[in-house]
């Protein structure tokens, strides 16, 4: 497994006919529920997932040449990048994988053409760490429940477990795929994805070519966010927040 630390920022202006629906959480008819209550899961057909708010516009705003981060392991700068299609984004380059550690981080921005200067702080707790043996994720038996365990993370937040699998359809003319989403309180420390959820995913497909069979592996991820922090709002924005998150990704064969 490889640890990757990143630091990025985005300042955006949203608009469009679907903005109100998005803010109210209104979903189109037939759109799957991707946010079940903690301790439960939902399964959905991958083909039913689409952009529920196609009529939202977004443009990245200019908040200055860089955004600074100062934490327990020193300083980093996320530099302004201009993207023709989406406006400005901010990303730090070559962040060492030892940069993020528990403690307080202070963020500062000098201000730019769209966003005024700002500063604020956020506390990060010890890393969320999946403690299963990595070999557990090589093959997942769909007829039995699968338990994922973890330590650390922000105990006041929830954790998201997502898995997906694809396989050739019965006609051999394409692929079929299903996915599941499970939510659990980060403080729980473990969660078992039930067999009745896993069994709704297709077994990982096998592609044969030149006498060699290749397994099309699925996905399995564990993601959780920190508590985050709200900063004093600078000119040009309605709200300014910062957060951190942890994400673990695996590529199992669903058997």
C-alpha positions as CSV (number, residue, x, y, z in Angstrom):
1,X,0.0,0.0,0.0
2,X,1.2,3.5,-0.8
3,X,0.5,6.6,1.4
4,X,-0.2,9.8,-0.5
5,X,-0.6,13.2,1.2
6,X,-2.2,16.1,-0.8
7,X,-3.1,19.7,-0.1
8,X,-5.5,21.6,-2.4
9,X,-8.1,24.4,-2.4
10,X,-11.0,25.5,-4.5
11,X,-13.1,28.7,-4.4
12,X,-16.2,28.4,-6.6
13,X,-19.3,30.4,-7.6
14,X,-22.3,28.2,-8.3
15,X,-25.5,29.0,-10.3
16,X,-28.0,27.6,-12.7
17,X,-31.6,26.3,-12.6
18,X,-30.8,23.2,-10.5
19,X,-28.9,25.1,-7.7
20,X,-32.0,25.3,-5.5
21,X,-32.7,21.6,-5.8
22,X,-29.1,20.8,-4.9
23,X,-29.2,22.9,-1.8
24,X,-32.5,21.3,-0.7
25,X,-31.2,17.8,-1.5
26,X,-34.0,17.1,-4.0
27,X,-33.2,14.1,-6.2
28,X,-34.9,13.1,-9.5
29,X,-37.4,10.2,-9.5
30,X,-35.6,6.9,-9.6
31,X,-32.2,8.2,-8.5
32,X,-30.7,5.7,-6.0
33,X,-30.3,6.6,-2.3
34,X,-26.5,6.9,-1.9
35,X,-26.6,8.1,1.7
36,X,-28.2,5.4,3.9
37,X,-28.5,5.8,7.7
38,X,-25.5,4.8,9.8
39,X,-25.2,1.0,10.2
40,X,-27.0,0.2,6.9
41,X,-26.2,-0.3,3.2
42,X,-27.9,0.2,-0.2
43,X,-27.3,-1.5,-3.5
44,X,-27.8,0.1,-6.9
45,X,-27.3,-0.6,-10.6
46,X,-24.4,1.4,-11.9
47,X,-26.4,2.3,-15.0
48,X,-29.0,4.2,-12.9
49,X,-26.4,6.7,-11.6
50,X,-26.2,10.0,-13.5
51,X,-25.7,13.6,-12.7
52,X,-28.8,14.6,-10.7
53,X,-28.2,18.3,-11.2
54,X,-27.1,18.8,-14.9
55,X,-28.2,22.5,-14.8
56,X,-25.7,23.8,-12.3
57,X,-22.9,26.1,-13.4
58,X,-19.6,26.3,-11.5
59,X,-16.5,28.5,-12.0
60,X,-13.3,28.6,-10.0
61,X,-12.5,32.0,-8.4
62,X,-9.2,33.8,-8.1
63,X,-8.0,34.0,-4.4
64,X,-4.5,35.0,-5.1
65,X,-1.3,33.3,-6.4
66,X,-1.1,30.7,-3.6
67,X,-2.8,29.3,-0.5
68,X,-0.5,28.5,2.4
69,X,-0.7,25.7,5.0
70,X,1.4,25.7,8.2
71,X,1.3,22.5,10.3
72,X,3.3,20.3,12.6
73,X,5.5,19.2,9.8
74,X,6.2,22.6,8.3
75,X,4.7,24.7,5.4
76,X,3.2,23.9,2.1
77,X,1.9,26.2,-0.7
78,X,-1.0,25.3,-3.1
79,X,-0.3,27.2,-6.2
80,X,-2.9,28.8,-8.4
81,X,-3.6,27.0,-11.7
82,X,-5.9,28.3,-14.4
83,X,-8.1,25.6,-16.0
84,X,-9.8,26.8,-19.2
85,X,-13.0,24.9,-18.6
86,X,-13.5,25.5,-14.9
87,X,-11.5,28.5,-13.8
88,X,-8.9,28.5,-11.0
89,X,-7.8,25.7,-8.7
90,X,-5.0,25.4,-6.2
91,X,-2.8,22.4,-5.7
92,X,0.5,21.8,-3.8
93,X,3.1,19.9,-5.8
94,X,5.4,17.1,-4.4
95,X,3.8,17.1,-0.9
96,X,5.9,14.5,1.1
97,X,3.9,11.5,2.4
98,X,4.9,12.4,5.9
99,X,3.4,15.9,5.8
100,X,-0.1,15.3,7.3
101,X,0.0,14.4,11.0
102,X,-2.3,15.0,14.0
103,X,-2.3,18.7,15.1
104,X,-3.3,22.2,14.1
105,X,-3.0,23.6,10.6
106,X,-3.3,27.3,9.8
107,X,-4.3,28.3,6.3
108,X,-3.8,31.7,4.8
109,X,-4.6,33.4,1.4
110,X,-3.5,36.8,0.3
111,X,-6.6,37.5,-1.7
112,X,-7.0,37.9,-5.4
113,X,-9.4,39.3,-8.1
114,X,-12.4,37.5,-6.8
115,X,-11.8,36.5,-3.1
116,X,-10.4,38.7,-0.3
117,X,-7.6,37.7,2.0
118,X,-8.3,35.2,4.8
119,X,-6.8,33.0,7.5
120,X,-8.1,30.2,9.6
121,X,-7.2,27.1,11.5
122,X,-8.2,23.4,11.6
123,X,-7.4,20.5,13.8
124,X,-6.6,17.1,12.5
125,X,-6.9,13.9,14.6
126,X,-4.8,10.7,14.2
127,X,-5.2,9.0,10.8
128,X,-8.0,6.7,10.0
129,X,-6.2,3.4,9.4
130,X,-7.8,0.2,7.9
131,X,-6.4,-2.6,10.1
132,X,-7.4,-5.6,8.0
133,X,-4.6,-7.7,6.6
134,X,-4.2,-6.5,3.0
135,X,-4.7,-10.1,1.8
136,X,-8.3,-9.9,3.1
137,X,-9.1,-7.7,0.1
138,X,-7.7,-10.0,-2.6
139,X,-10.8,-12.1,-2.8
140,X,-14.2,-11.2,-1.3
141,X,-16.7,-14.1,-1.1
142,X,-20.1,-12.6,-2.1
143,X,-22.0,-15.4,-0.2
144,X,-20.6,-14.4,3.1
145,X,-20.4,-11.1,5.0
146,X,-17.2,-9.1,4.9
147,X,-15.9,-7.2,7.9
148,X,-13.7,-4.2,7.6
149,X,-11.9,-2.8,10.7
150,X,-10.3,0.5,11.4
151,X,-8.7,2.7,14.0
152,X,-8.4,6.5,14.4
153,X,-10.3,9.1,12.4
154,X,-12.7,11.7,13.7
155,X,-15.2,9.9,16.0
156,X,-17.9,12.5,15.6
157,X,-18.2,11.8,11.8
158,X,-19.5,8.9,9.7
159,X,-17.5,6.6,7.5
160,X,-18.4,5.5,3.9
161,X,-17.7,2.0,2.5
162,X,-18.2,1.6,-1.2
163,X,-17.8,-1.4,-3.4
164,X,-18.5,-2.2,-7.1
165,X,-18.2,-5.1,-9.5
166,X,-18.7,-5.5,-13.3
167,X,-19.1,-8.6,-15.5
168,X,-20.2,-9.5,-19.0
169,X,-23.9,-9.6,-19.4
170,X,-25.7,-12.8,-20.2
171,X,-26.0,-11.9,-24.0
172,X,-22.2,-11.3,-24.2
173,X,-22.8,-7.9,-25.8
174,X,-21.7,-5.7,-23.0
175,X,-21.2,-5.5,-19.2
176,X,-23.4,-5.3,-16.2
177,X,-22.4,-3.7,-13.0
178,X,-23.7,-3.1,-9.5
179,X,-22.4,-1.2,-6.5
180,X,-23.1,-0.8,-2.8
181,X,-22.8,2.1,-0.3
182,X,-22.6,1.5,3.5
183,X,-22.5,4.2,6.2
184,X,-21.2,3.6,9.7
185,X,-20.2,5.8,12.6
186,X,-16.4,6.3,12.6
187,X,-16.4,5.6,16.3
188,X,-17.7,2.0,15.7
189,X,-14.3,0.8,14.6
190,X,-15.7,-1.9,12.3
191,X,-18.5,-2.8,10.0
192,X,-19.7,-6.0,8.3
193,X,-21.1,-5.7,4.8
194,X,-23.9,-8.3,4.9
195,X,-24.0,-11.2,2.5
196,X,-27.4,-10.1,1.2
197,X,-25.7,-6.9,0.0
198,X,-22.6,-8.5,-1.5
199,X,-24.6,-11.2,-3.2
200,X,-26.3,-8.6,-5.3
201,X,-23.0,-7.7,-7.0
202,X,-22.1,-9.7,-10.1
203,X,-19.1,-12.0,-9.7
204,X,-15.9,-10.4,-11.1
205,X,-15.8,-11.0,-14.8
206,X,-13.1,-13.0,-16.6
207,X,-11.8,-12.0,-19.9
208,X,-10.1,-14.7,-22.1
209,X,-7.5,-13.8,-24.7
210,X,-4.9,-16.0,-26.3
211,X,-5.5,-18.8,-23.8
212,X,-5.0,-16.4,-20.9
213,X,-7.8,-15.6,-18.5
214,X,-7.7,-12.1,-16.9
215,X,-10.0,-11.3,-13.9
216,X,-11.7,-7.9,-14.1
217,X,-11.2,-6.8,-10.5
218,X,-13.8,-4.8,-8.6
219,X,-13.3,-1.9,-6.2
220,X,-13.7,-1.5,-2.5
221,X,-13.0,1.8,-0.6
222,X,-13.2,3.2,2.9
223,X,-13.5,7.0,3.2
224,X,-14.1,9.4,6.1
225,X,-13.7,13.1,6.7
226,X,-12.4,15.1,9.6
227,X,-14.6,17.5,11.6
228,X,-13.5,20.5,9.5
229,X,-13.6,24.1,10.4
230,X,-15.5,27.2,9.2
231,X,-13.4,30.4,8.7
232,X,-14.4,34.0,8.9
233,X,-15.9,34.8,5.4
234,X,-13.7,37.0,3.2
235,X,-15.1,39.3,0.6
236,X,-16.4,37.6,-2.5
237,X,-17.7,34.4,-0.7
238,X,-20.8,33.4,1.2
239,X,-19.0,30.7,3.2
240,X,-15.4,29.4,3.6
241,X,-14.6,26.0,5.1
242,X,-11.7,23.6,5.4
243,X,-11.7,19.9,5.9
244,X,-9.5,16.8,5.6
245,X,-10.4,13.3,4.7
246,X,-8.8,9.8,4.6
247,X,-9.4,7.3,1.8
248,X,-8.4,3.7,1.5
249,X,-8.8,1.9,-1.9
250,X,-8.6,-1.8,-2.8
251,X,-9.2,-3.9,-5.9
252,X,-10.7,-7.2,-4.9
253,X,-12.0,-10.1,-6.9
254,X,-15.7,-10.6,-6.0
255,X,-16.1,-14.4,-6.1
